[in-house]
Amino acid sequence: MIKYCYPDGDWCYRALHTTHAVLHTAKGKLIARMEKGDGSGLYEFESTGFELIGPGQIHT
């Protein structure tokens, strides 16, 4: 799993296999490119950071 942190302080979790890219834009923003839940394409969102969560790890 990947825990993404949003600019507003919120966060979300996404399955590792749905992540296609995490990149910096020319303006220095961190952008994550993910597969849509229905598999119909990709979407992007801004993130302030991310954390890889391995099997058996518990985060609260």
FILUM-529703 format. One record per residue: residue number from 0; x, y, z of N, C-alpha, C, O in turn; residue in three letters. Coordinates in nm, 2 decimals. Example, Ala and Ser with C-alpha at 12.3 -4.5 7.8 and 13.67 -1.06 7.14 Angstrom:
residues 2
<resi = 0&nu = 1.32&nv = -0.57&nw = 0.78&cau = 1.23&cav = -0.45&caw = 0.78&cu = 1.32&cv = -0.33&cw = 0.78&ou = 1.42&ov = -0.33&ow = 0.85&resn = ALA>;
<resi = 1&nu = 1.28&nv = -0.22&nw = 0.71&cau = 1.37&cav = -0.11&caw = 0.71&cu = 1.29&cv = 0.00&cw = 0.79&ou = 1.34&ov = 0.11&ow = 0.80&resn = SER>;
This chain:
residues 60
<resi = 0&nu = 0.08&nv = -0.12&nw = 0.00&cau = 0.00&cav = 0.00&caw = 0.00&cu = 0.09&cv = 0.12&cw = 0.00&ou = 0.20&ov = 0.12&ow = 0.04&resn = MET>;
<resi = 1&nu = 0.03&nv = 0.23&nw = -0.05&cau = 0.10&cav = 0.36&caw = -0.04&cu = 0.00&cv = 0.46&cw = 0.03&ou = -0.12&ov = 0.47&ow = -0.01&resn = ILE>;
<resi = 2&nu = 0.06&nv = 0.53&nw = 0.12&cau = -0.02&cav = 0.64&caw = 0.19&cu = 0.03&cv = 0.77&cw = 0.13&ou = 0.14&ov = 0.80&ow = 0.14&resn = LYS>;
<resi = 3&nu = -0.07&nv = 0.84&nw = 0.06&cau = -0.04&cav = 0.97&caw = 0.00&cu = -0.09&cv = 1.08&cw = 0.10&ou = -0.20&ov = 1.07&ow = 0.15&resn = TYR>;
<resi = 4&nu = -0.01&nv = 1.18&nw = 0.11&cau = -0.05&cav = 1.30&caw = 0.19&cu = -0.09&cv = 1.41&cw = 0.10&ou = -0.02&ov = 1.45&ow = 0.00&resn = CYS>;
<resi = 5&nu = -0.21&nv = 1.47&nw = 0.12&cau = -0.26&cav = 1.58&caw = 0.04&cu = -0.21&cv = 1.71&cw = 0.09&ou = -0.18&ov = 1.72&ow = 0.21&resn = TYR>;
<resi = 6&nu = -0.21&nv = 1.82&nw = 0.01&cau = -0.17&cav = 1.95&caw = 0.06&cu = -0.25&cv = 2.01&cw = 0.17&ou = -0.20&ov = 2.09&ow = 0.25&resn = PRO>;
<resi = 7&nu = -0.38&nv = 1.96&nw = 0.19&cau = -0.47&cav = 2.01&caw = 0.29&cu = -0.45&cv = 1.94&cw = 0.43&ou = -0.52&ov = 1.97&ow = 0.52&resn = ASP>;
<resi = 8&nu = -0.35&nv = 1.84&nw = 0.43&cau = -0.33&cav = 1.77&caw = 0.55&cu = -0.40&cv = 1.64&cw = 0.56&ou = -0.37&ov = 1.56&ow = 0.65&resn = GLY>;
<resi = 9&nu = -0.49&nv = 1.61&nw = 0.47&cau = -0.56&cav = 1.48&caw = 0.47&cu = -0.47&cv = 1.38&cw = 0.40&ou = -0.36&ov = 1.41&ow = 0.35&resn = ASP>;
<resi = 10&nu = -0.51&nv = 1.25&nw = 0.40&cau = -0.43&cav = 1.15&caw = 0.34&cu = -0.53&cv = 1.04&cw = 0.28&ou = -0.65&ov = 1.04&ow = 0.31&resn = TRP>;
<resi = 11&nu = -0.47&nv = 0.96&nw = 0.20&cau = -0.55&cav = 0.84&caw = 0.14&cu = -0.45&cv = 0.73&cw = 0.12&ou = -0.33&ov = 0.74&ow = 0.12&resn = CYS>;
<resi = 12&nu = -0.51&nv = 0.61&nw = 0.11&cau = -0.43&cav = 0.49&caw = 0.09&cu = -0.47&cv = 0.43&cw = -0.05&ou = -0.58&ov = 0.44&ow = -0.09&resn = TYR>;
<resi = 13&nu = -0.37&nv = 0.39&nw = -0.13&cau = -0.39&cav = 0.33&caw = -0.26&cu = -0.31&cv = 0.20&cw = -0.27&ou = -0.20&ov = 0.19&ow = -0.21&resn = ARG>;
<resi = 14&nu = -0.36&nv = 0.10&nw = -0.34&cau = -0.29&cav = -0.02&caw = -0.37&cu = -0.17&cv = 0.01&cw = -0.46&ou = -0.18&ov = 0.09&ow = -0.55&resn = ALA>;
<resi = 15&nu = -0.05&nv = -0.05&nw = -0.43&cau = 0.07&cav = -0.03&caw = -0.50&cu = 0.05&cv = -0.05&cw = -0.65&ou = 0.11&ov = 0.02&ow = -0.73&resn = LEU>;
<resi = 16&nu = -0.02&nv = -0.16&nw = -0.69&cau = -0.04&cav = -0.19&caw = -0.83&cu = -0.12&cv = -0.09&cw = -0.91&ou = -0.12&ov = -0.09&ow = -1.03&resn = HIS>;
<resi = 17&nu = -0.19&nv = 0.00&nw = -0.84&cau = -0.26&cav = 0.11&caw = -0.92&cu = -0.18&cv = 0.23&cw = -0.95&ou = -0.23&ov = 0.32&ow = -1.02&resn = THR>;
<resi = 18&nu = -0.06&nv = 0.24&nw = -0.89&cau = 0.02&cav = 0.36&caw = -0.91&cu = 0.10&cv = 0.34&cw = -1.04&ou = 0.17&ov = 0.25&ow = -1.06&resn = THR>;
<resi = 19&nu = 0.09&nv = 0.44&nw = -1.13&cau = 0.16&cav = 0.44&caw = -1.25&cu = 0.29&cv = 0.53&cw = -1.25&ou = 0.39&ov = 0.50&ow = -1.31&resn = HIS>;
<resi = 20&nu = 0.28&nv = 0.64&nw = -1.17&cau = 0.40&cav = 0.73&caw = -1.16&cu = 0.38&cv = 0.82&cw = -1.05&ou = 0.27&ov = 0.86&ow = -1.01&resn = ALA>;
<resi = 21&nu = 0.49&nv = 0.87&nw = -0.99&cau = 0.49&cav = 0.98&caw = -0.90&cu = 0.61&cv = 1.07&cw = -0.95&ou = 0.72&ov = 1.02&ow = -0.96&resn = VAL>;
<resi = 22&nu = 0.57&nv = 1.19&nw = -0.98&cau = 0.67&cav = 1.28&caw = -1.04&cu = 0.66&cv = 1.42&cw = -0.99&ou = 0.56&ov = 1.46&ow = -0.93&resn = LEU>;
<resi = 23&nu = 0.77&nv = 1.50&nw = -1.02&cau = 0.77&cav = 1.64&caw = -0.99&cu = 0.74&cv = 1.71&cw = -1.12&ou = 0.79&ov = 1.68&ow = -1.22&resn = HIS>;
<resi = 24&nu = 0.66&nv = 1.82&nw = -1.11&cau = 0.63&cav = 1.90&caw = -1.22&cu = 0.74&cv = 2.01&cw = -1.23&ou = 0.83&ov = 2.02&ow = -1.14&resn = THR>;
<resi = 25&nu = 0.74&nv = 2.08&nw = -1.34&cau = 0.84&cav = 2.19&caw = -1.36&cu = 0.83&cv = 2.30&cw = -1.25&ou = 0.92&ov = 2.37&ow = -1.22&resn = ALA>;
<resi = 26&nu = 0.71&nv = 2.31&nw = -1.19&cau = 0.69&cav = 2.40&caw = -1.08&cu = 0.72&cv = 2.34&cw = -0.94&ou = 0.69&ov = 2.41&ow = -0.84&resn = LYS>;
<resi = 27&nu = 0.77&nv = 2.22&nw = -0.94&cau = 0.81&cav = 2.16&caw = -0.81&cu = 0.71&cv = 2.09&cw = -0.73&ou = 0.73&ov = 2.05&ow = -0.62&resn = GLY>;
<resi = 28&nu = 0.59&nv = 2.07&nw = -0.79&cau = 0.48&cav = 2.00&caw = -0.72&cu = 0.50&cv = 1.85&cw = -0.74&ou = 0.55&ov = 1.80&ow = -0.85&resn = LYS>;
<resi = 29&nu = 0.46&nv = 1.77&nw = -0.64&cau = 0.47&cav = 1.63&caw = -0.65&cu = 0.33&cv = 1.58&cw = -0.70&ou = 0.23&ov = 1.61&ow = -0.63&resn = LEU>;
<resi = 30&nu = 0.33&nv = 1.51&nw = -0.81&cau = 0.20&cav = 1.46&caw = -0.87&cu = 0.21&cv = 1.31&cw = -0.87&ou = 0.31&ov = 1.25&ow = -0.91&resn = ILE>;
<resi = 31&nu = 0.09&nv = 1.24&nw = -0.83&cau = 0.08&cav = 1.10&caw = -0.84&cu = -0.02&cv = 1.07&cw = -0.96&ou = -0.12&ov = 1.13&ow = -0.97&resn = ALA>;
<resi = 32&nu = 0.02&nv = 0.97&nw = -1.04&cau = -0.07&cav = 0.93&caw = -1.15&cu = -0.12&cv = 0.79&cw = -1.11&ou = -0.04&ov = 0.70&ow = -1.09&resn = ARG>;
<resi = 33&nu = -0.25&nv = 0.77&nw = -1.10&cau = -0.31&cav = 0.65&caw = -1.05&cu = -0.41&cv = 0.60&cw = -1.16&ou = -0.46&ov = 0.67&ow = -1.24&resn = MET>;
<resi = 34&nu = -0.44&nv = 0.47&nw = -1.15&cau = -0.54&cav = 0.40&caw = -1.23&cu = -0.68&cv = 0.42&cw = -1.16&ou = -0.69&ov = 0.41&ow = -1.04&resn = GLU>;
<resi = 35&nu = -0.78&nv = 0.46&nw = -1.24&cau = -0.91&cav = 0.47&caw = -1.19&cu = -0.96&cv = 0.34&cw = -1.13&ou = -0.92&ov = 0.24&ow = -1.18&resn = LYS>;
<resi = 36&nu = -1.05&nv = 0.35&nw = -1.04&cau = -1.11&cav = 0.22&caw = -0.97&cu = -1.17&cv = 0.13&cw = -1.07&ou = -1.17&ov = 0.01&ow = -1.05&resn = GLY>;
<resi = 37&nu = -1.24&nv = 0.19&nw = -1.18&cau = -1.31&cav = 0.10&caw = -1.27&cu = -1.22&cv = 0.06&cw = -1.39&ou = -1.26&ov = -0.01&ow = -1.48&resn = ASP>;
<resi = 38&nu = -1.09&nv = 0.10&nw = -1.38&cau = -0.99&cav = 0.06&caw = -1.49&cu = -1.01&cv = 0.13&cw = -1.62&ou = -0.95&ov = 0.09&ow = -1.72&resn = GLY>;
<resi = 39&nu = -1.08&nv = 0.24&nw = -1.62&cau = -1.11&cav = 0.31&caw = -1.75&cu = -1.01&cv = 0.41&cw = -1.79&ou = -1.02&ov = 0.48&ow = -1.89&resn = SER>;
<resi = 40&nu = -0.90&nv = 0.42&nw = -1.71&cau = -0.80&cav = 0.52&caw = -1.74&cu = -0.72&cv = 0.57&cw = -1.62&ou = -0.73&ov = 0.50&ow = -1.52&resn = GLY>;
<resi = 41&nu = -0.65&nv = 0.68&nw = -1.63&cau = -0.57&cav = 0.73&caw = -1.53&cu = -0.62&cv = 0.87&cw = -1.48&ou = -0.69&ov = 0.94&ow = -1.55&resn = LEU>;
<resi = 42&nu = -0.58&nv = 0.90&nw = -1.36&cau = -0.61&cav = 1.04&caw = -1.31&cu = -0.49&cv = 1.08&cw = -1.23&ou = -0.41&ov = 1.00&ow = -1.19&resn = TYR>;
<resi = 43&nu = -0.47&nv = 1.21&nw = -1.21&cau = -0.36&cav = 1.27&caw = -1.13&cu = -0.41&cv = 1.35&cw = -1.02&ou = -0.51&ov = 1.41&ow = -1.03&resn = GLU>;
<resi = 44&nu = -0.33&nv = 1.36&nw = -0.91&cau = -0.36&cav = 1.45&caw = -0.80&cu = -0.23&cv = 1.49&cw = -0.74&ou = -0.12&ov = 1.43&ow = -0.75&resn = PHE>;
<resi = 45&nu = -0.23&nv = 1.61&nw = -0.68&cau = -0.12&cav = 1.66&caw = -0.61&cu = -0.10&cv = 1.60&cw = -0.47&ou = -0.20&ov = 1.58&ow = -0.40&resn = GLU>;
<resi = 46&nu = 0.03&nv = 1.57&nw = -0.44&cau = 0.06&cav = 1.51&caw = -0.31&cu = 0.18&cv = 1.59&cw = -0.25&ou = 0.26&ov = 1.65&ow = -0.32&resn = SER>;
<resi = 47&nu = 0.18&nv = 1.59&nw = -0.12&cau = 0.30&cav = 1.66&caw = -0.05&cu = 0.40&cv = 1.55&cw = -0.01&ou = 0.51&ov = 1.59&ow = 0.03&resn = THR>;
<resi = 48&nu = 0.36&nv = 1.43&nw = -0.02&cau = 0.45&cav = 1.32&caw = 0.01&cu = 0.38&cv = 1.18&cw = 0.01&ou = 0.26&ov = 1.18&ow = 0.00&resn = GLY>;
<resi = 49&nu = 0.46&nv = 1.08&nw = 0.03&cau = 0.40&cav = 0.95&caw = 0.03&cu = 0.48&cv = 0.85&cw = 0.12&ou = 0.60&ov = 0.88&ow = 0.14&resn = PHE>;
<resi = 50&nu = 0.42&nv = 0.75&nw = 0.16&cau = 0.49&cav = 0.65&caw = 0.25&cu = 0.45&cv = 0.51&cw = 0.20&ou = 0.33&ov = 0.48&ow = 0.18&resn = GLU>;
<resi = 51&nu = 0.55&nv = 0.42&nw = 0.17&cau = 0.53&cav = 0.28&caw = 0.14&cu = 0.50&cv = 0.20&cw = 0.26&ou = 0.57&ov = 0.21&ow = 0.36&resn = LEU>;
<resi = 52&nu = 0.39&nv = 0.13&nw = 0.26&cau = 0.35&cav = 0.05&caw = 0.37&cu = 0.36&cv = -0.10&cw = 0.33&ou = 0.29&ov = -0.15&ow = 0.24&resn = ILE>;
<resi = 53&nu = 0.45&nv = -0.17&nw = 0.40&cau = 0.47&cav = -0.31&caw = 0.37&cu = 0.37&cv = -0.41&cw = 0.43&ou = 0.29&ov = -0.37&ow = 0.52&resn = GLY>;
<resi = 54&nu = 0.37&nv = -0.53&nw = 0.40&cau = 0.28&cav = -0.64&caw = 0.45&cu = 0.30&cv = -0.64&cw = 0.60&ou = 0.41&ov = -0.65&ow = 0.66&resn = PRO>;
<resi = 55&nu = 0.18&nv = -0.65&nw = 0.67&cau = 0.18&cav = -0.67&caw = 0.81&cu = 0.20&cv = -0.54&cw = 0.89&ou = 0.19&ov = -0.54&ow = 1.02&resn = GLY>;
<resi = 56&nu = 0.24&nv = -0.43&nw = 0.83&cau = 0.25&cav = -0.30&caw = 0.90&cu = 0.12&cv = -0.24&cw = 0.93&ou = 0.03&ov = -0.24&ow = 0.84&resn = GLN>;
<resi = 57&nu = 0.10&nv = -0.19&nw = 1.05&cau = -0.02&cav = -0.13&caw = 1.09&cu = 0.00&cv = 0.02&cw = 1.11&ou = 0.09&ov = 0.06&ow = 1.19&resn = ILE>;
<resi = 58&nu = -0.07&nv = 0.11&nw = 1.05&cau = -0.06&cav = 0.25&caw = 1.06&cu = -0.20&cv = 0.31&cw = 1.11&ou = -0.30&ov = 0.27&ow = 1.05&resn = HIS>;
<resi = 59&nu = -0.19&nv = 0.39&nw = 1.21&cau = -0.32&cav = 0.45&caw = 1.26&cu = -0.32&cv = 0.60&cw = 1.24&ou = -0.41&ov = 0.66&ow = 1.28&resn = THR>;
